[in-house]
Structures are given as C-alpha cells and as structure tokens.
Amino acid sequence: MIDLAGGGERVSVLIAGAGPVGLLLAAELQRRGVSCKLIDARQGPLHWDRATVIHPRSLESLASLGLIDRFLEAGTKQRAVKIYSGGQLLGTLDLSECGSAYGFNLGLSEETTESILSDYLCAMGGTVHRSTRLVGANVHDDGVVAEIEQDGDRYRVQAEWIVGCDGAHSPTRELSGIVLEGHDITQPWAVFDASIAGWTDDFELNVGYLDSVPVILTSLPERRWRVYLRPRSAESDLVDDALSTVRQYAASASFIDVANPTRFHCSSKVASRFRSGRVLLAGDAAHLCSPAQGHGMNTGLQDAFNLAWKLALVCRGVADSTLLDSYDVERRPVAEMVARSGDMTDFGEMLTDPAERRERDSAIRATFAGSASRHNEIVAETELNVDYSASPIVLAGAGSALAAGQRVPDTITVRSAGHTLVLCGDATAEDSGFASLLDALRKVVDGSSVFEAVVSLGTADLLDGRGSTTLLAVRPDGYIGMRSERDHLAALERYQELVTARPSAIAT
Ligand SMILES: Cc1cc2nc3c(=O)[nH]c(=O)nc-3n(C[C@H](O)[C@H](O)[C@H](O)COP(=O)(O)OP(=O)(O)OC[C@H]3O[C@@H](n4cnc5c(N)ncnc54)[C@H](O)[C@@H]3O)c2cc1C
C-alpha cells in the first residue's frame, strides 16, 4: 500500500456511487469479508424511477443471494412481450420458454430494487456514506488516494482499489482517463406512469407499439404501467402522444392518475476499458444503452456479480490482480452486444418510410414465427444468452451441454460465496469411483480459499456425455468455470492456477 503522508482512512475497496450496481457490489464484497467504503454524492436514494424491468438472469442471480422472495413479493410478473405495428400483432415472446425457473420479467421500480439491495448491504455489515462525493483521485501502481468531500469538508481515503459505480457521468471514469466510445441517441425519449382505463388485454405484459409515435408499456404492481414513448415534438403533450398510438389497439383506452411525465435523452456508449490499473468501472459508468430493451441496470448488476468474487480473491491475497483483467474480457463484449442490440431496436422504432416499416414488420413477424429465431429472441430478452467460453479463466472439457463458460441451469443450486464443485455421474456404478472422488473433493473444499461447496448430482442426466463422471467448477456468479471428464483433481488444480495465477497443489 502507498504511504499516505498526513494519514487518512484506509480501506481495501472504495466504491463511488450507491445506485443498484454500487449497492450490490459493496454487499458482495462485505459478504466475502473485504472492507469497503461505499460513498454517494446524494443525500438519499433517487425517487425518480428509471429501471422497471428485471430480467430472468438477474432474478436467478438475486435468488442465489436469498433475495428472490422479497423481489417477487414486491414486483409484478411480465410473462410475455408483444410487438404491434400498424394496428396488428406482429408476434409474441412467451417468456416461460426461456429455460429459467423465472420465466418472466419482473416489473419493479428501481427505487424498490435499491431499497432491497440496501437492506442486503446492511445485513452484510455494510452501509452507504451519503452526501459524500469523490472529487479527486491519485492513482498509483499499488493503490489510490481518493479525495472525498463531505458536508463541505475534504478528506482523503487510501484504497487498494477504486470502483466507479457513479453512473453515466462517472467522475471515476473521468479521473482515470478512460473514454466512453459510442454516440448520443438523438431522438428524445419520454416516460410517465399511469393506469389505463379501458385496457382490454392482460396486465402481465411488456408491449411495444411500433407506430408513428412509438410506445412501450411495461406493467408495474397494482395494475400501473410505465409508459415510454418517443414524443412527437419538444412541446407535445406526452399523454396525448402516447394515447394516439394506444387507441389504435384499445379504442376506449385512457390514461388515468398520470405521474412523473418526463422527457430524457440517452446514449449508446461503452467504456474503452473496464479496468485501468487500480481503477475499475461497473454499471452505467462503464456502459450506456437505449432503454428500449430494459438491459441497462440488469447489465450493471451482472457486472457487479462478475467483479465481486474476483476482486474479493485479489483483496484477500488468494489471486493475482491479473484475475481482474478477465472482468474486462468477459463483461465488455456483453455491454457492446447490449448497446448494439439497443441501437438496432432504436433504429427500427424510428423508421418513418412506409416501405422500410413494412420490411421491418415482416422481418419481426418472421423472427417471431420461427421457433429457433424466436428462441434466440427470448434468450436475448431474458439475458440468458451470455457465455464466457472465450474467457482466459475458463477451462473447457468436452461436451456442449453444461460447457465451460455457460451459465449453470437453475436446477443446480449455487449459493456460496466461493466456487461450488458439482459432481455429475452415476453414483451407483461400482467401478465409477464416484464415492471416492466425492470424498476427495470434500477434502479439497475443506482447505480451499477458492472452492467452497460440493454438490453431488449422482446422475448424468444433465450432460450430453452420459455415463462418464463429470466435474464442474461453478463460479459464484453462476457460470461454469471448468468442466472435466477425467483426471478431475489435476484439472481442478489447473483451473485454480488459471484463476489465481498462483501455483496450487490440489492433485498431490
Ligand atoms: C427512463 C429510463 C428507464 C430505464 N429502464 C430500465 C429498465 O427497465 N431496465 C434496466 O435494466 N435499466 C433501465 N434503465 C437504466 C438504469 O436506470 C441504469 O442502468 C441504472 O440506474 C444504472 O445503475 P448504476 O448503479 O450503474 O448507476 P446510477 O443508478 O446512475 O447510480 C450512480 C450513483 O453515483 C452517484 N455519484 C455520482 N457522482 C458521484 C461522485 N462524484 N461521488 C459519489 N457518488 C457519485 C450518484 O449520486 C448515483 O447515486 C433505464 C434508464 C432510464 C433513464
């Protein structure tokens, strides 16, 4: 650590920004015994709501923290996505086909998401230091000296790492010199909350209307809707604008109890790097996308899940800091994919030429009608299409089902803060060596800082290579880090070396 002349508070990790991403990251570091300080410039949480859609992949991750009941109690299920244009239904995505136990998006205000995550942080022994702003940072090879302003006073905090979860205008990003690459979305957006009198369809929906005033409806608890639209002009009445579209489908519809009509601009940008030495970026500080698909916060939450276990291993001295490079390698392509797909949706929404709109509509019809293409849309919508097989810290075995880099299905429970070893195979076959391997794995876990739990499936049903005993090392973020079909302990040793960049001695 740097010697800080004049003293100053010392922490392992300083997190700037207590939005959903900073809250989750801080809680996950605390859970792993890493001291961190979470600061936020604001006096209290934001009450103006933004993210309303939590996708199944995020729900799975929240379930792994034991938080799912609170989220499900608070939110409303959006079981399908329907896309309309020119008065007609182009297609429906039934989210129960996504392959997760959570076959729906959850409609919930970001304010409630933050409140649940704040409680979780508190339960892990953490807190948010409010009215506390990052104003400067001196980054060295071995740490960061951050300048903090609180109630008009300035003081310094010495941290081994700083993570910028400080949103679109991220001061951490600015201070580190990392640039955002991409473009502003020129057509403005607008949003308001309302109930709809005269609604004739189901309430558990996301609905997209691709008409001259594009409108997206996402359902919220108590039969409220969050209404997104592209307003006609800078002065137009937002409710009239949205109604002009919705009435093409529900003639007697009207918006009642309208709340918070707001216009806003957004961007489609990704940071050139998610890590620069001792500085890391996550959430909106690292990537911005069109709100059309509701991926912004969800992508940020997955950043936090990906980063927390890695940063904890580094802070605890178990892994070399090169492990953090895999955070950039794994998460930046996801952010780029989300930004690209948001751009395409945005572009399609704003088409005005009748021929181009017809072409767009028939492409959507065809995509939603074909079972393979519809499935691709469903897994993209639900964020179950993320795959880290190209990551440098993934050790692949044979087989395509449950391959290394894929998300582990939620039929396998992963709850531990460290890796879970999952042994699949025929436990009853006498010569399989299943029982003795299971025993050996329990011993590995006993003395390990990387592997924490062992799960025995005693069946090969989930695998394509039936019969052979297969070992999976499932990472704390729910992705398969290693798959082996033979020489399991040696494979585990290689995997641990890959993750920690330190010698290990599992097989001996
Ligand atoms: C209208 C709208 C609708 C959206 N809908 C969805 C949706 O349905 N689904 C979805 O996934 N996403 C959605 N998003 C995106 C989502 O709101 C963001 O991606 C999400 O809030 C990002 O969370 P974050 O924690 O990264 O940043 P933020 O929530 O922006 O938090 C950043 C925090 O950093 C703090 N901060 C800033 N500067 C400093 C400083 N110098 N020192 C200390 N603290 C600082 C701020 O006070 C703030 O609390 C939507 C966005 C908009 C605008």
Ligand as a Chemical Component Dictionary entry (heavy atoms), coordinates in Angstrom:
data_LIG
# 
_chem_comp.id                   LIG 
_chem_comp.type                 NON-POLYMER 
_chem_comp.pdbx_formal_charge   0 
_chem_comp.three_letter_code    LIG 
# 
loop_
_chem_comp_atom.comp_id 
_chem_comp_atom.atom_id 
_chem_comp_atom.alt_atom_id 
_chem_comp_atom.type_symbol 
_chem_comp_atom.charge 
_chem_comp_atom.model_Cartn_x 
_chem_comp_atom.model_Cartn_y 
_chem_comp_atom.model_Cartn_z 
_chem_comp_atom.pdbx_ordinal 
LIG C1  C1  C 0 -36.067 6.241  -18.218 1  
LIG C2  C2  C 0 -35.130 5.109  -18.001 2  
LIG C3  C3  C 0 -35.635 3.825  -17.957 3  
LIG C4  C4  C 0 -34.811 2.751  -17.718 4  
LIG N1  N1  N 0 -35.345 1.491  -17.678 5  
LIG C5  C5  C 0 -34.546 0.419  -17.430 6  
LIG C6  C6  C 0 -35.073 -0.923 -17.295 7  
LIG O1  O1  O 0 -36.273 -1.136 -17.383 8  
LIG N2  N2  N 0 -34.201 -1.948 -17.029 9  
LIG C7  C7  C 0 -32.867 -1.712 -16.872 10 
LIG O2  O2  O 0 -32.115 -2.683 -16.663 11 
LIG N3  N3  N 0 -32.343 -0.470 -16.973 12 
LIG C8  C8  C 0 -33.139 0.604  -17.228 13 
LIG N4  N4  N 0 -32.608 1.870  -17.264 14 
LIG C9  C9  C 0 -31.181 2.072  -16.962 15 
LIG C10 C10 C 0 -30.947 2.082  -15.449 16 
LIG O3  O3  O 0 -31.740 3.051  -14.816 17 
LIG C11 C11 C 0 -29.474 2.323  -15.174 18 
LIG O4  O4  O 0 -28.729 1.434  -15.971 19 
LIG C12 C12 C 0 -29.100 2.098  -13.700 20 
LIG O5  O5  O 0 -29.689 3.038  -12.851 21 
LIG C13 C13 C 0 -27.592 2.186  -13.530 22 
LIG O6  O6  O 0 -27.260 1.921  -12.194 23 
LIG P1  P1  P 0 -25.841 2.362  -11.639 24 
LIG O7  O7  O 0 -25.823 1.886  -10.231 25 
LIG O8  O8  O 0 -24.787 1.944  -12.576 26 
LIG O9  O9  O 0 -25.838 3.947  -11.705 27 
LIG P2  P2  P 0 -26.862 5.077  -11.049 28 
LIG O10 O10 O 0 -28.126 4.399  -10.687 29 
LIG O11 O11 O 0 -26.855 6.157  -12.032 30 
LIG O12 O12 O 0 -26.094 5.456  -9.734  31 
LIG C14 C14 C 0 -24.926 6.238  -9.758  32 
LIG C15 C15 C 0 -24.751 6.872  -8.384  33 
LIG O13 O13 O 0 -23.473 7.516  -8.363  34 
LIG C16 C16 C 0 -23.593 8.666  -7.574  35 
LIG N5  N5  N 0 -22.500 9.597  -7.885  36 
LIG C17 C17 C 0 -22.307 10.338 -8.996  37 
LIG N6  N6  N 0 -21.196 11.075 -8.882  38 
LIG C18 C18 C 0 -20.638 10.785 -7.692  39 
LIG C19 C19 C 0 -19.468 11.212 -7.009  40 
LIG N7  N7  N 0 -18.629 12.146 -7.526  41 
LIG N8  N8  N 0 -19.192 10.704 -5.783  42 
LIG C20 C20 C 0 -20.030 9.793  -5.222  43 
LIG N9  N9  N 0 -21.158 9.367  -5.817  44 
LIG C21 C21 C 0 -21.460 9.840  -7.036  45 
LIG C22 C22 C 0 -24.972 9.213  -7.901  46 
LIG O14 O14 O 0 -25.450 10.051 -6.855  47 
LIG C23 C23 C 0 -25.793 7.938  -8.060  48 
LIG O15 O15 O 0 -26.475 7.583  -6.880  49 
LIG C24 C24 C 0 -33.415 2.960  -17.528 50 
LIG C25 C25 C 0 -32.890 4.263  -17.588 51 
LIG C26 C26 C 0 -33.737 5.325  -17.830 52 
LIG C27 C27 C 0 -33.155 6.719  -17.895 53 
# 
loop_
_chem_comp_bond.comp_id 
_chem_comp_bond.atom_id_1 
_chem_comp_bond.atom_id_2 
_chem_comp_bond.value_order 
_chem_comp_bond.pdbx_ordinal 
LIG C1  C2  SING 1  
LIG C2  C3  SING 2  
LIG C2  C26 DOUB 3  
LIG C3  C4  DOUB 4  
LIG C4  N1  SING 5  
LIG C4  C24 SING 6  
LIG N1  C5  DOUB 7  
LIG C5  C6  SING 8  
LIG C5  C8  SING 9  
LIG C6  O1  DOUB 10 
LIG C6  N2  SING 11 
LIG N2  C7  SING 12 
LIG C7  O2  DOUB 13 
LIG C7  N3  SING 14 
LIG N3  C8  DOUB 15 
LIG C8  N4  SING 16 
LIG N4  C9  SING 17 
LIG N4  C24 SING 18 
LIG C9  C10 SING 19 
LIG C10 O3  SING 20 
LIG C10 C11 SING 21 
LIG C11 O4  SING 22 
LIG C11 C12 SING 23 
LIG C12 O5  SING 24 
LIG C12 C13 SING 25 
LIG C13 O6  SING 26 
LIG O6  P1  SING 27 
LIG P1  O7  DOUB 28 
LIG P1  O8  SING 29 
LIG P1  O9  SING 30 
LIG O9  P2  SING 31 
LIG P2  O10 DOUB 32 
LIG P2  O11 SING 33 
LIG P2  O12 SING 34 
LIG O12 C14 SING 35 
LIG C14 C15 SING 36 
LIG C15 O13 SING 37 
LIG C15 C23 SING 38 
LIG O13 C16 SING 39 
LIG C16 N5  SING 40 
LIG C16 C22 SING 41 
LIG N5  C17 SING 42 
LIG N5  C21 SING 43 
LIG C17 N6  DOUB 44 
LIG N6  C18 SING 45 
LIG C18 C19 SING 46 
LIG C18 C21 DOUB 47 
LIG C19 N7  SING 48 
LIG C19 N8  DOUB 49 
LIG N8  C20 SING 50 
LIG C20 N9  DOUB 51 
LIG N9  C21 SING 52 
LIG C22 O14 SING 53 
LIG C22 C23 SING 54 
LIG C23 O15 SING 55 
LIG C24 C25 DOUB 56 
LIG C25 C26 SING 57 
LIG C26 C27 SING 58 
# 
